[in-house]
């Protein structure tokens, strides 16, 4: 359909990932007043009100304060002495970076047994991809296209952390980003809001279960972060400016947070960045207008590390008192590390710059969370029951997750898998025998348990082979003098495994790279090994997409292993030798060169889309069109055929969609190879003509299926209003479903070509 589109407008509609996945139905939001009524009748509301009535202003302000123990997650170091003093006087609500059963119990006793009201402290920690047992980084887990792996990671981390006194994790991170230079891409799920939303909900469930039993010994309060649009930082520079339209905010950045809320996430963390000129920590529109009023969130909003104070540096406020005022009034309930509300709150309250009602609301949210976590009944943990070692079950889960998360980027002439019976193997490169495979935000386990190295994994997988190892260089070094030793080892071996990548500290927070090629002289190492003419394969261990340069053509096979965690070497070997058939897919685009950035699959078409035969179209003069590897790409040791999609109906009305009707998309996938394997069937949409331009492709469904050789199955997806509509630029929250044609693509990457068309009438 061309020309003017007819629109159906639904205010504040937003189907949930969980609901759509289960029923294909978009759900209407609960009005803010109804959410408030539900909050007022909650199981702990009476207890919270009774305690609130006994509290002084200073004690109330104290609950809004979170201090740091001796950890190093930001500027300023620990606040240990300050925390002990504040706990003793009842002027502290939470402490971060403290863990261990005895350490947390000792501090908790001060708060519970020495303060006037004995309100327990809430201990929080960045448990991002494991506590003791380090799972692959979240970006790697997203490569599995299997949310169950993230749920399992969170379940194991919750048991380990909870037994060591931690009740609150600052995870999952759900910042959608188009910026591979940004170090925190390692901590999220890549460039797609739908994929990120599914994983955010899964990880929330892993930490919290159904949310009804947060007091259980295997549960943590989760935290959806960073709210919001942190992944849009200009130039990929951490903490940088984000300028976004309301439509981009709601269609691209907000969906994962809504999915986490629908999964019951207990807390939300504000982001460091500005959102269209207003720092998130002082942004009423996002923290209260959308999060608390429109979505009805009744949990705790915590600031990020010094985030309230940093509004002064942003130029949004002149001093700490005003920073505290703006943050509380915008919707921040707890201030992390900086102390503006504790320092200035009484004066602000007396002057009418903050209200008693808002202060009580923030305190009530914190108290309710503490009641839900069982802190008033059981403020301490059993020191004899603390988990202090890696269990066999946890290691097995970490190993299977790591292997399931790896992506086979290239495999010319079936260079992989390797034969376990091979006579001799050289394992070379700066990460050949390195335990630096845990990745950023590895947690306490990084100081206590090292990862299995690639060399150890290869030796275990090929016990009869002669295995030699040569590092050849340090990861960042430009000295190439050691390459000759690696070359000699390769010449003497039947096959060489080259293990290259980034050290852990090159990704994560405050770890931005302007050049995302392999660091140092690692590309020279690959070239030298290729020049031997002997068989070799490349394993990448990294925390972000890399620009794979001139060595791509010379490498017969490339396995993207990311930073795989505790069981890294074993999982790498499982895939290299075929014990595990790789089935992962890229959750983010790999650029040809840094000059292409930002490059991502879900881009708009422009008025002059790429045409190789027309100079005056959108392209580079010195690069081929498209990425090096697209979103959703990933190979297998077998082959698959995905058929054309079919629809349960080729036409549906806007009225039917509003009432909850769905369209089923069915597609057959067949294993056409000679061994069992996994394929990820992916479904994308493209709205052909619409009042707000839509991306050329939008992921709206995926399913990882396992098939024996020669077997087939039918995969079915349900599309509802949430999938077929979009948010407008109306700041009040306007969701539209428009009449017209939508192309539906199904395949094994974002380049899928098999399609059918649905008409919305």
N, C-alpha and C positions, 0 to 999 in steps of 0.2 A: 504494500500500500504506500503510495506517495502522497505528498502534500500535507495538509494540516491533519494532525493526529487528534482523535478524540481521547479524552483523558477520564480516568476514574480516580478520584482523589480520596485517599484514606489518611486521616490525620493520626500521627503517632502509631502507625502500624509497623510491626517488625517481627516477622516470623522468626522463631529461634532455630538455631542449627539442630539442637536436640529434638525439637518438635518436628521439624521438617524431615530430619533423618528417620524419625520413628513413624510419622504419619503422613508426611508430605504436606502438612497443613500449616499455614501461617497463623500465628496467634495474635490477637489484639492485646495491646498493653493494658495493664491495670492502671486506672487513674491514680494520680498522686494521693487524692483524698482517701481512696480505698486502701492504698498501700499504708498510709498513715494509720488508718483504722486497724488494719491487720497488725501493724507494729504495736499499737497500743494494747492489743489483746494477746500479745505473745506470752509464752510460758514464763519468761523471766522479767516481764515488764513491772509487775508489782514489787518484786524484790529490788529491782533497780531503782524504782521510785522511792521506796522506803529508805534505801541507803543514800540516795541523792539528798533526801530531806535532812539527813544528819550531817551532811558535809558542809564545811566552810568554803568560802570562795577560794581560798588558797588551796584547799584539798581538791576542789573541782578543777582548778587550773592545773594542778599537779597531775591529774589523770590525763590531761592533754599533752603531757611532756614525755618524750622518748629520748633517752640518752644512750650513748654508745659505750660499751665496755672497752676492752683493749684491742679490738679488731681494727683492721685497716681497710675500710671501704670508702674512705673519703678524706678530705683535708681535716686537720685538727687533731687526729689521733683519738685515743680513748678518753673517757670521762669517768673513770672508775671511782675516784674519791668523791666526785660530785654526785654520782649515782648512789653511793652508799649513804651519803648525807641526806639526799632527797628522799630515799626510801624510808629512812628512819623517821623523817618528819611528815611522811604521808604526802609528799609533793612530787610523786613520780608515778607514772602509769605503766611505762614499758622500758625495757632495755634490749638493745640489739648487740649482736656479736659476742654474747656470752653463751657458752654451751658446756656440757659435761654435767652429770648428775650432781656431783658434790658442789661444783661452782655455782650452779643455779640454785641449789637448795640453800647454800650459805647466804646468798643475797636475798633469797625469798624470805628466809627467817627474819631478816632485819625488817622487811616490809610488813610481814604478817604478825610478828610477835612484838615489835617495838613501836610501830606507828599507832596513832590513836584509834583508827578504825580498822586496821589490819587488812586493808584491801590488797590483795595479791598483785604482784607484778606479772606482766605478760612478756615473755622472752621470745624475741624474734631473731631470725637468721636467714641469710641468703642461701637457702637449700634449693639450688637451681636445677642440677641434674645429678643429685645424689648427696648423701650425707657422708657415710663411710664408703659405701659402694658407689663409685662414679660411673654413671651411664654415659653414653655418647652425648655430646652437646645437643641442645634442643634443635638446632638447625639440622643436625644429622638425623635426629629422631623424626623430624618432619619428612625426611627423605624416604622413610619407610612407607609413607602413605598408609600407615596402620596406627590409628590413635591408641590402640590397646597397648602399644609399647610404652607410650608416655604415661598411661594410667598405671602400668606396672612399675615404672620408675618411681612415680610419686608414692605408690603404696609402700614400696621398700624403704624409700627415704623417710616416709612418715614414721614407720616403726623405729628406725634407727635414731632419728632426731628426737622423737617424742620421749624415748627412753633416756635421753641425755638432757632432758629439761627444756627443750625447745618446743613451743606450742604454736608457733606462727612462722610460716615461710613466706618470703617475698618472691613468690612464684605462683603461677606462670607469667612469663613475660610474653606479651602478645602484640608487640609493635610491628606492624606490617611496614616493610621498607623496600624501596627500589634502589638502595644504596649499598653496594658491596664494599665500598671503602669504609663504611661505618663499622666499627669493631663489634658493636652490640648485635649485629646481624647473627652472630654465633648463638646468641641467647634466645632468639626468636625462631619463627617458623618460615621466614622468607618473605616473598613478595605478594602472596595471595591472601586476601581477607577470608575467603571461605575455608581454605585449608587451615589457616591459623585459628579460625573460630572452632573448627572441629577438634583440633589438638588442645586448645585452651579449655574447652569443656571437659575433655577426657582427663587432662592433668588435674583440673579442679576436683573431679570425682575421685581421682586417685588419692589426693591428699585428704579430702573431706568425706568420702563416701557419699551418702545421700544428704549429708548436712544435718541429719537429725541426732547424730551421736558424736559431736565434736569432743565430748569428754572421754571418748574411748582411747585406749592406750596405743592405738594404731592410727590416730588421726591428727592432722595439723589444720589450723586455719590457713587457707590459701589467700593469696593477694594478687589481684589482677593489676598488672602494671605494663606500661606507664601511661596514665590517663592524661592527655591523649595526644596522638600524632607525633610522638617522639621519633618514630622511624622516618619522618619526613625532613630530618635535619638537612639544611642546605649544604651541599658539598660533602655530605657524609660526616661533617665535623661534629663530634659529640657536643651536646648541649646547645647546638646552633638553632637559629631561627627556623620556624615552620610557618609558612603562609599558605593557608588552605581555604578553599571555598566550603560553604556549608554542605554542599552536595558531596564533595570529596571526603569531607570529614565523616559524613554519615554512611556513605557507600563503601568507603575504603578503610578508614581507620577505626570506626566504632564497632563494626559487627563482631569482632572477636570478644570485645568487652561485654556486649550484650549476651553472647553465648555463654561466657563465664558466669554472668549474673543468673542466667536461666539455669545453670548448673549448680547455683547456690553459693557462689564465691562469697566468703565472709568479709573480705576487705578489698579496698582499691587504693592504689598508690598514685598520687599526682606526678606529672612528668616535669622535667627540668625546663622544657622549651616554652617559648611563647606559642600561642595559637592565634594566628592572625593579629599579632601585636599585643596580645594580653597574656602574661605568664600564666601557665596552667594552674599554678598554686593560688592565683588570685582571680581565676576565671569563673565567675558565677554561672555563666552560660553552660559550661561543660560539667562542672562539679555539682551544681545544684539544679539548674534548669533541665539538663538532660539526665544526669545520673540519678539524682535523688527525687526530683519531681516527676519527670516524664517516665523514667524506668522504675520508680518506686524503691530504690535501693535503701535498705534500712541498716546496712552495716557501717563499718568504719572506713573513713577516708584518711589515709596517712600521707604526710608529706614525704618527699624524697629527702635524701641526706642534705641538710642545710637549705632545702628548697625554698622555705619561707624567707629566710635571710637573704637569699640570692635575688629576691625581687628588687632589692635595693640596687644591686649591680645591673639588673635589667633596665633600670631607669623607670620603674613603675611606681616606686615609692621612695620617700626620702629617708626614712629611718626605720628602726626596728619596731617601734610601737605601731607605726602605720602598716608595716609588713604583717604584723600579727593581726591587726584589725582586718585587713583585706583578705588574708588567708582564711580566718575563721568565718567571716561573712560570706566568702565565696563557697565554702563547703568543706574546708579542711577540718578534720576532727582531732588529729594528733600531729604534733610537730616533732619531726625527727632531728635530733642533735642541736639545732639552734634553739634558743630559749626565749623567743620574743613574746609568746603568750604568757608564760610564767612570769617573765620580767615586767610586762606592761599590762597584763590582763585586768588587774584590779582598777588601775587608773582608767583604762578604756571602758570598763563597765560603769564606773562612777560617772564618767563623762558622756555616757550614752552612745559611745562609738561601737560598742558591741552590746548585745542584749542578754539579759539573764535567761531568756527563753532559748536563745541560740547556744549559749554556754551549756545549759542543762541538756539540750539535745545532743551536743557532742559528747558530754560525759555519759549520758544514758547509753549511747551507742557503744562506748567502750566498756561500760559495766555489763551490758547485755552480752557482749562477746566473751567477757571473762566468765560470766555465769555459764554460757553455752560450752565453754571449754572445760568446765568443771573445776576452775581454779579456786573457787571459794570452798568447795568440799574437799578437794585434793590439791593443795598448792604445791606439794613436793612430789618428787619422783623417787622411786625405790632404787637406791644406789646399787643394791646387789643385783638388780634386774637390768641394769643398763647394758645395751648392746655395745660391745667394744671391739668386736672383730667382724670380719667379713664372713658371712655364712655361705655354705655351699650353694644354697638356693639362690642367694643374691648374686653370687658370681655367675651362676648359670644364666640367670635372667639378663645380667649385663652383657654376657657374651652373645646370647642369641639376639638381643636388641641391637648390638653393634653390627653384627653380620647382616641383620635384616635391614639396617639403615644404610648400608654401603651401595654405591651406584657405579655400575660398570659403564664408563663413558665411551670406551672404544675397545674393540676386540677383533682386530683384523686377523683373518685366517685362523680363527679359533686359537689364538695364542694362549688363552686361558680356557679352561682350568689347567694348571700344571699337573703332571703325573707324580703321585707320591713316590713312585718307584724310580724317579729320575736319579741319575748317578751322582751329580754334583750341582750345588746351588751356591751362587754368590749373593749375599744380601749386602747391598752397598747404599751409601748416602748418609746424610747427617742424622736421619732418624732410623737407621738400620737397627741399631742396638740401643736406642734412646727410650727412656721411660717417660719422656715429655709428650705424652699422648692423651692426657686427661682433659685438656682444654681449659678455657677460662671458667671462672666461677666453679671450680671443682669441689669446693667445700672442705671441711675438716679432713676428709679422707686423703686429700692431696699431701698433707703433711705426715701421714701415717702409713699409707699404702700406695706403693708405686704400681704403675701399670705393667702388664706383660708386654715385653718388647716384640717387635716384628721378628727379630732374629730368634727369640725364644719360641715364638709361635711356629715359625718355619721348621725349626729343629724338631719340635714335637709332632708336626704333621708329616714330616718325612724322616723318620728315625734312622733309616738305612742310608740316607744320602750323606755325602760329604758336604758340609755346609761351612762356608767361610764368610767372614764379614769384614768390611773395610768402610770406615766412615767417609773418608775422602775429604771432608771439610766440616766446619761448623756451619750451622744454618744461615747465619747472616754474613759469613766471611766472604771476602772477595779473593782471598788467597787460593789459587788453584793448584798449588804444588802437590797436594795430596791426591789429586785426581788420578795420577799415574798408577798409584797403588790400587785404586778401585778398578781401573782398566785392566791391570794385570790379573786381578781376581776374576773379572768377567771373562777374560780370554781363557782362563784355566777351568771355567765352569761350563756345564751344559746349558744352564740358563741363569740369568741374573734378575734379581728383584731389586729395583731402585726405589728407595723410600725417601721421599722428599716432601717439603711442605713448610709450615710456619710453626715457630715455637708458640707455646700457649699464650704468652703475653702479647703477641701481635694481634690478638682479637679480644673481644670483651670490652668493658667500659674504658673510655679514654685510650683506646687503641685503634686510632684511625690511620689508615695508610693511603698515601696519595698514589702509590704504585703497587698494584695488587698482582704483579707477577711473582714468581718464586723469588724469595729473598736471596741476596748474595750471589754466589756463582753456581747455584744449583742447576740452572739451565745448561751451563757449560758441562757439568757432570753428565747430564742426560745425553748431550750431544756426543761426548767422548765415548760413552758406553755404546751408543748407536753406531758410532764409527768402527767399532770392533767387528761388526757384522754378525755377532753372536746373538742368539735369542735373548730377549729381555722384556720385562713388563715394568710399568711404573705404578707405584702406590702413592697417592696424595694424602697427606695428613694435615689438615688445615681447618681454620675456623670461619672461613668465608669463601665465596666463589673466587676463583683465581682467573686472571687473564693468562691463558695458556698460549705461549708464544710460538716461535718457530720450531720448537721441538715436537709439536703435536704430530706432524706428519711422520716423523721418524720413529715414534713409539708404537709398537704393535698393539699394545693393550694398556689401558689406563683405568685404574680402580680408584674412585673417590671414596676414601675411608673416613674423611673428616677427622675430628679428634674423638676417638672411639671409646675412651674411658679405661676403667680398670682392666678389662679383659681384652684390650686392644689387639695385642699380638696374636692371641688365639683366634679372635674373630677374623682378623685379616687373613690368617692362614686357612681358616675354614672356607673363606670365599676363594682364595687363590688356588686351593687344591680341590675345589668342587664339593666339599662336604656340605656347603651351602651354595645353592644356586642364587646368584644375586637377583634381587627383584625391586631394589629401590629406584626412586625417580627423583630428579632434581626439583627441590621446592623453590628454586631461584634460578634466574638466568645466568649463564656464564658468558661474559662479554669477550669479544675478540681482542679488544684492547681497552685500556682505561679511558681513552678518548670517546668511546661509545656511551659511557655512563652519563645519565641513567638509561639503561636499556632493560625492558621488561615486557613480558608477553601481553599483559592486560593494558595495552596502550590504546589511545584513540587513533582513528584512521587518518586524520587530517583531511584537508580539502584536496591535497595533492599527494596521495599515497605513493609509495615506491613504484617506480616503473623503470626498468633497466634501460629502456629505449628512449626515455624522455628526461633530459637534463633537469628540467624544472619540476622535479618531484622531490620528496623528502628522502634524502640519502646523503652519504659521505662520498666525496670524490675519490678517497684513497682506501676505502674498505668495501668488501662485499656487503650486501644487505643481510640483516639478521645477526643473531648471536653466534657464538662458537657452539654452545649447547643450549637448547631451549628449555624453558620450564617444562617439567614433566618428562624429560628425556631420561632414559635408562635402558640398558641392554640386559640380556639374559644369556645363559649357556644353551637355552633352547629357543624356539621361535613360536610366535603366536599369530593368529589371524583374528582380527576383530571385524565383525560384519557391519552392515548398515543398520542404523537405528530405526526402530519402528515405534509408532505412537499409538496409545490407546484411543486417542482421538486427534484428528488433525486441526480441530477448531474448538475453541472454548471461549465463553463470554467473560467479560470482566466481572459481571454479577456472580457467575459461578465461582470464580476465583475468590471473590470477596467472601463468599459463603464457606470457603474451605475446600472446594473441589480441586482435584489435582489431575495432572496428565502423567501417565506412566510412559517411560521410555525404556524399551527393551532392546538388548543387543546381545548377540552370541559371540563368545570368545572361544577359540579352539587352540589347543597346544599342538602345533604342527611339527614339533621337533621330536627328538629321540629320548628326551629325559624329562622328568618332572620339573616344574618350575612355577614361578609366580608372575602374573601380569597385573598391572594396575590399569583398569579400564577407567578412562577419564571422560567426563561430560562437560562441554563448554557451550555457552550461549552467546549469540550476537544479535542484538536488537537492531534491525536494519534502518529504521527511521524513527526517531524519538525526539521529544522536545528538549531533552538534555542529552548530549552526545554520550554514547556508551562505549566501553572498550570493544576492540575487535573480537576479543574472546573473554569470557568470564567463566571460571571454573564453578560449577554448581553441583558436582557430584563426582565421586570416585569410589572405586571398590577394588581392593587387592584380592585376587583369587588365586588359589593353588590348583594346578591341574596336572595330572599324570600325562605322559606322552600319548597323543592321539585323542585325548578326552576333550569334551567341550562343556560349556555351561551357559546359561542365559543370565545376564546381569540386568537387574531392573532398577530404575531410578524413578522417583516421584518428584514432579515439579509443581510447585504451588505459587501462591501470590508473592511470597518472599523471594522466590527465584526469578519471577518474571516481571517484577516491578522495580522501582528505584526511588531513592530519596531525592527531593528537589533542594533548591537553595533556601527554602523557607526555614528560618531559624526556629520556628515553632514546631517543626517536625512534620513534614508533609511527604507522604509516600504515595506514588502514583502508579497505576497500572494503565497502560495505554493500548489502544487497539492497534493492530498491525501485525506484521510478520516477524517471527524470531527464528533465526537459523539455529539448529541444535546439532553440534558436532560431537562425535564420539571417536575415541582412538586411544593411543598410548603415549601421547604428549600433547602439548599445546599447539602443535602443528597438525593435529588431526584433521582429516579431510572428509571422512564419511559423514554425511549430514542428511537431515530432513528439516522440514519447515513446519512450524506451528503458527497458526493464525489466531490471534486474540481478537474477538469480535465485540 
